[in-house]
């Protein structure tokens, strides 16, 4: 009995020990101490990492702001000085009408001292010009561009019009081909060219177009995108620069917009592009004899293109790439702002956003590839043209005005000088607004919109610098056919009969109603950025008291307006 009781006692003790071994002993956590440690770690991170980083961004932004200010003042001074002293392209380079040359050669039919353009006896004095029109599914504008090119005043036996059609829509292909045949039946020397694939996109099409046998006789190339409508005297006013100045490789003309008053988005684009042409291109032509080719509305010397290695599709800015390589060989460029070519601006925000991605990503990627060039020998090319104009301008706007200034309200120790917040940005804005004096009342809205677009431009710039996945993304800018609303450029031409065509598919396909996803309906990048900026403004009102809240509220609202698609027009398929 005693043994049994002893054994039972041992079992109870063993079971009790097992229970204590399995049940964890509760440990008391001092939450106040943990919170204090986290607060200390946060303060250390704030003092050693966050504040120095934001301060560094502010200092770099202020430095780049001063760089951009000096560049804008220099450009304005050059252009106004040239205007005051009558420094026109015709006074800097030799220029005289080719018709006069033909008269002096004694070969042409003369009326009032001018050779009749198109007369066979006087056409020998005219160089052979190739007119290239690259196209891609341009249903809305193909007739206007082809008609304007065919209406150019130039001897018919000294001009070849080449339509480079990369269309993937068979209906559009047939329409473009028929249009070319229609003009060919009227005696116009027009060639319709297609290729098996779209390799190289526009650069590939232009490069292959130059390989045709009949191009060997051509000396110059006039290039027009599908929505561009040159005036009939375009060649007569531009080609003489190339004929009488063998060191000039390119003559660039100005763009004129047929739909600038369609909506606020097109008006903003006109303000930006007017400054680019009136000041940036003009100053580059006067001081350096170099500027970026705009890809259209220009005339090239074919020998200069061949000298530079031809068209290259390594970036999405094949026009700028060719211009840079040509300039490095010593060729000169001239900008003729008095010659204007009508074109269409993208009126939908989606089309404009894709265009700006290409225009921002391509130059950044080209800048990376051009770093091998000697810096001191090409100071203007690398510093002014690329770094200030294409890199700093795109990154500064977002980093400084949409990040550093809003975030600085959370850090009392970061004080941005008044000249960096108000004075310098104001002067830069006033300089850029000189391109469109009639739109001066829209300057504030324009600046807010440009700040919104800086979000997309900085993403595109980083993409180009890092060679990431979207670096060679090419999306053709959508055209809605607004150019057709203007008066045709083919004045004086006889009307022609419309050719009836039997199509296998209807011209206007039946629209199917599809369910739109939320992220496709709105611009989701702008909405969170605008919300954060408005939160910064609220903090400034309640706590920081730095006085930035007025700017932060309206800038955040601008992001939200664009984010919810209250900018531009809607394409017909979206209605």
SVG drawing of the C-alpha trace seen along z (x, -y; Angstrom):
<svg xmlns="http://www.w3.org/2000/svg" viewBox="-22 -97 60 99">
<polyline fill="none" stroke="black" stroke-width="0.4" points="0.0,0.0 2.8,-2.4 4.6,-1.5 1.5,-2.2 1.0,-5.5 4.6,-6.5 4.3,-5.5 1.1,-7.6 2.9,-10.5 5.7,-10.3 3.3,-10.2 1.5,-13.3 4.8,-15.1 5.8,-14.1 2.5,-15.2 2.8,-18.5 6.3,-19.0 5.2,-18.3 2.4,-20.9 4.8,-23.6 7.2,-22.6 4.5,-23.0 2.8,-26.2 5.0,-29.3 5.7,-31.7 4.1,-35.1 6.7,-37.8 5.8,-41.4 6.5,-43.8 7.2,-47.4 5.2,-49.1 6.4,-52.5 10.0,-51.5 9.4,-50.0 7.6,-53.1 10.4,-55.3 13.0,-53.1 11.0,-53.4 10.7,-57.1 14.4,-57.4 15.1,-55.3 12.7,-57.4 14.4,-60.6 17.8,-59.3 16.6,-58.2 15.0,-61.6 18.1,-63.5 20.7,-61.3 18.8,-60.2 15.5,-61.9 16.4,-65.5 19.8,-65.4 18.3,-63.7 15.5,-66.3 18.0,-69.1 20.3,-67.7 17.4,-67.5 16.5,-71.1 20.1,-72.2 20.4,-70.3 17.0,-71.6 18.1,-75.2 21.3,-74.7 19.4,-73.3 16.9,-76.1 19.7,-78.7 21.1,-76.7 17.7,-76.8 17.2,-80.5 20.6,-81.4 19.8,-79.3 16.3,-81.0 17.8,-84.5 20.5,-83.7 18.1,-82.3 15.8,-85.4 18.7,-87.8 20.0,-86.1 16.6,-86.1 15.7,-89.7 19.2,-90.9 18.8,-89.1 15.4,-90.7 16.7,-94.1 19.6,-93.9 17.7,-92.2 19.7,-89.0 17.7,-86.9 18.7,-83.5 18.8,-85.2 21.4,-87.7 23.6,-85.0 23.6,-82.6 23.5,-83.0 20.0,-82.8 18.4,-83.7 15.5,-82.2 16.4,-79.2 14.2,-80.7 16.7,-83.6 19.5,-81.1 17.5,-79.5 17.1,-82.8 20.8,-83.6 21.5,-80.2 19.4,-81.3 17.3,-78.3 13.7,-79.0 10.4,-80.4 10.4,-83.8 7.6,-86.0 8.5,-89.3 12.0,-88.0 10.9,-84.7 11.1,-81.3 7.7,-79.5 7.9,-76.6 7.2,-73.4 8.3,-74.5 10.6,-71.8 13.0,-74.4 13.9,-75.9 13.6,-72.9 17.3,-71.8 18.3,-74.5 16.2,-72.9 17.7,-70.1 15.9,-66.8 14.0,-66.7 12.5,-63.7 9.4,-64.3 9.0,-61.6 5.7,-61.0 5.9,-58.1 2.4,-56.8 0.9,-54.3 -2.8,-53.7 -3.5,-57.4 -7.1,-57.0 -8.1,-60.6 -5.3,-62.6 -3.7,-60.7 -5.6,-62.6 -4.6,-66.0 -0.9,-65.3 -0.6,-63.6 -2.6,-66.4 -0.4,-69.1 2.8,-67.4 1.4,-67.0 0.6,-70.7 4.2,-71.8 5.5,-74.3 8.4,-72.5 9.0,-71.1 7.3,-67.8 10.3,-66.2 12.5,-67.3 10.4,-66.1 9.6,-62.6 6.9,-62.1 7.4,-58.9 4.6,-57.6 6.1,-55.1 3.1,-53.2 3.6,-51.0 -0.1,-50.6 -1.3,-47.3 -5.0,-48.0 -5.6,-46.6 -8.5,-49.0 -6.3,-52.0 -3.5,-50.5 -5.9,-50.3 -7.2,-53.8 -3.7,-55.3 -2.6,-53.3 -5.7,-54.4 -5.0,-58.0 -1.5,-57.7 -2.7,-56.2 -5.2,-59.0 -2.5,-61.7 -0.2,-59.6 -3.0,-59.6 -2.8,-63.4 0.9,-63.4 2.4,-63.6 5.6,-61.6 4.4,-59.8 5.6,-56.4 3.7,-54.2 6.1,-52.0 5.4,-49.3 7.6,-46.8 7.2,-43.4 7.5,-44.5 7.8,-47.6 11.3,-47.0 12.8,-50.2 9.5,-52.0 9.8,-55.4 13.6,-55.3 13.4,-51.9 10.8,-53.1 12.9,-56.2 16.1,-54.2 14.5,-51.7 12.9,-54.5 16.4,-55.8 17.4,-52.5 15.2,-52.8 16.9,-53.1 15.2,-56.3 16.4,-58.1 20.0,-58.1 19.1,-61.0 17.8,-63.0 19.9,-65.6 17.6,-66.8 14.8,-65.3 11.8,-67.1 10.1,-65.2 6.5,-65.6 4.6,-63.5 1.1,-62.3 -0.7,-65.3 1.5,-68.0 0.4,-70.3 3.2,-72.5 2.3,-75.6 2.8,-75.3 6.0,-77.5 7.7,-75.5 10.4,-74.1 11.0,-77.4 11.7,-79.1 13.8,-76.4 15.8,-74.5 17.8,-77.6 19.6,-77.6 20.9,-74.1 21.7,-74.9 23.8,-78.0 25.4,-76.9 27.2,-73.5 28.0,-73.4 24.3,-73.3 22.8,-69.9 19.3,-70.8 16.7,-73.5 14.1,-73.3 10.8,-75.3 8.2,-76.1 5.1,-74.2 1.7,-75.9 -1.3,-74.3 -4.7,-74.0 -6.5,-72.8 -4.8,-74.9 -8.2,-76.3 -9.9,-73.0 -9.5,-72.6 -7.3,-73.7 -4.9,-70.7 -4.1,-71.8 -3.7,-75.4 -1.1,-74.4 0.7,-72.4 0.8,-75.5 2.3,-77.6 5.1,-75.1 5.9,-74.5 5.7,-78.2 8.4,-78.9 10.5,-75.9 10.3,-77.2 10.5,-80.9 13.3,-80.9 15.1,-77.6 15.4,-76.7 16.1,-80.2 18.8,-80.7 20.4,-77.4 20.5,-78.3 22.0,-81.7 24.6,-80.9 25.6,-77.3 24.2,-76.6 22.8,-73.5 19.5,-72.4 17.4,-69.2 15.7,-68.2 12.0,-68.1 11.4,-65.0 9.2,-66.7 8.7,-70.0 12.4,-70.1 14.7,-69.6 17.9,-67.5 20.9,-67.2 21.1,-63.5 24.9,-63.5 24.9,-64.7 22.6,-61.9 24.8,-59.4 27.9,-61.0 26.4,-60.6 25.7,-56.9 22.0,-57.2 19.0,-56.6 19.4,-54.7 16.7,-53.1 18.6,-52.7 16.3,-55.2 12.8,-56.5 14.1,-59.9 15.7,-59.0 15.4,-62.6 17.5,-64.0 20.0,-61.1 20.6,-61.9 20.9,-65.6 23.5,-65.0 25.6,-62.7 25.5,-65.1 26.5,-68.1 29.5,-66.2 30.8,-66.0 30.7,-69.8 27.6,-70.2 25.5,-73.3 21.7,-73.7 19.5,-76.7 16.1,-77.4 13.7,-79.4 10.8,-80.6 9.0,-82.5 8.1,-79.3 5.2,-77.6 3.8,-74.2 0.3,-73.4 -0.1,-70.3 -2.4,-68.8 -1.9,-68.6 -3.0,-65.6 -6.3,-66.5 -6.7,-63.5 -4.6,-63.2 -3.7,-59.6 -2.2,-60.5 -0.3,-63.4 1.0,-61.3 2.4,-58.7 4.0,-61.4 5.6,-63.0 7.0,-59.7 8.7,-59.2 10.0,-62.8 11.4,-62.5 12.7,-58.9 14.4,-59.1 16.6,-62.2 17.6,-60.7 18.6,-57.4 20.5,-59.3 22.3,-61.4 23.5,-58.3 24.9,-57.0 26.5,-60.3 28.6,-60.5 31.5,-59.0 31.8,-62.3 34.6,-64.7 32.9,-67.0 35.1,-70.1 34.9,-69.9 31.1,-69.5 30.1,-71.6 26.9,-73.0 25.8,-69.7 26.2,-67.8 25.5,-70.5 23.0,-73.0 21.2,-70.9 21.1,-67.5 21.6,-68.0 19.8,-71.3 17.2,-71.0 16.4,-67.3 17.5,-66.0 17.5,-68.8 14.3,-70.4 12.3,-67.2 13.6,-66.0 13.7,-69.3 10.0,-70.1 8.8,-67.1 11.5,-66.6 11.5,-70.3 8.0,-71.6 6.0,-68.4 8.2,-66.6 10.8,-68.7 8.6,-71.8 5.6,-69.8 7.6,-67.5 9.6,-70.4 6.5,-71.5 7.1,-68.5 10.6,-69.6 11.0,-73.0 14.8,-72.8 14.6,-72.9 14.1,-76.4 13.9,-77.1 15.0,-80.7 12.3,-83.0 14.3,-83.5 14.2,-79.8 10.5,-79.5 9.1,-82.7 11.6,-84.9 13.5,-82.5 10.5,-80.3 8.6,-83.4 11.3,-84.7 11.6,-81.3 7.9,-81.2 7.8,-84.7 10.6,-83.9 8.8,-80.8 5.5,-82.7 7.2,-85.0 6.5,-82.5 2.7,-83.0 1.9,-86.5 -1.8,-86.1 -2.1,-83.2 -0.5,-85.0 -3.7,-84.9 -3.3,-81.1 0.2,-81.1 -0.7,-79.9 -2.9,-77.0 -0.2,-76.2 2.5,-76.0 0.3,-73.8 -0.3,-71.4 3.4,-71.3 4.1,-70.3 1.6,-67.5 3.2,-66.3 6.6,-66.3 5.4,-63.1 5.4,-61.3 8.4,-63.0 10.6,-62.1 9.5,-58.5 10.3,-58.5 13.7,-60.2 14.7,-57.6 13.5,-54.9 15.8,-56.3 18.8,-56.7 18.5,-53.1 17.6,-51.4 14.6,-49.7 11.8,-47.8 9.9,-50.7 12.9,-52.5 12.1,-51.6 8.3,-51.8 6.9,-53.5 3.2,-54.5 2.1,-56.5 0.4,-59.8 -3.4,-59.5 -4.9,-61.9 -8.5,-62.7 -8.6,-64.5 -8.8,-68.0 -6.6,-69.1 -9.5,-68.3 -11.5,-71.1 -9.1,-73.7 -9.0,-75.1 -7.2,-72.7 -3.7,-73.5 -4.3,-72.5 -5.6,-75.8 -5.7,-76.2 -5.9,-72.4 -8.7,-71.0 -11.3,-68.9 -11.0,-65.2 -13.6,-62.5 -13.7,-60.2 -12.9,-56.6 -15.5,-54.1 -13.9,-51.2 -15.5,-48.0 -14.2,-47.2 -14.3,-43.9 -14.8,-45.5 -16.7,-48.7 -14.9,-52.0 -16.4,-52.5 -16.4,-49.3 -19.3,-48.5 -18.4,-49.6 -18.8,-47.0 -19.5,-48.2 -16.8,-46.9 -16.6,-47.1 -14.0,-49.6 -11.7,-48.8 -11.2,-51.5 -7.5,-51.9 -8.2,-52.3 -10.8,-54.9 -8.7,-57.2 -5.0,-58.2 -4.1,-56.4 -0.6,-57.9 -1.8,-61.5 -4.5,-60.8 -2.3,-59.6 0.3,-62.3 -2.4,-65.0 -3.8,-63.6 -0.4,-63.6 0.3,-67.2 -3.1,-68.3 -2.3,-66.6 1.0,-68.5 -1.0,-71.7 -3.3,-70.8 -0.3,-70.2 1.1,-73.5 -2.1,-75.3 -2.5,-73.5 1.1,-73.2 4.0,-74.3 2.8,-77.8 5.3,-78.1 2.8,-79.7 3.1,-77.1 -0.5,-75.9 -2.0,-78.1 0.4,-76.6 0.0,-73.1 -3.8,-73.1 -4.0,-74.3 -1.2,-72.0 -2.8,-69.0 -6.1,-69.9 -4.4,-70.1 -3.2,-66.5 -6.6,-65.4 -8.2,-67.1 -5.9,-65.4 -6.2,-62.1 -9.9,-62.0 -9.7,-62.8 -11.0,-66.3 -8.5,-67.5 -8.5,-67.3 -11.1,-65.7 -12.4,-62.2 -11.9,-60.1 -15.0,-59.0 -14.6,-55.4 -14.8,-56.5 -18.0,-58.4"/>
</svg>
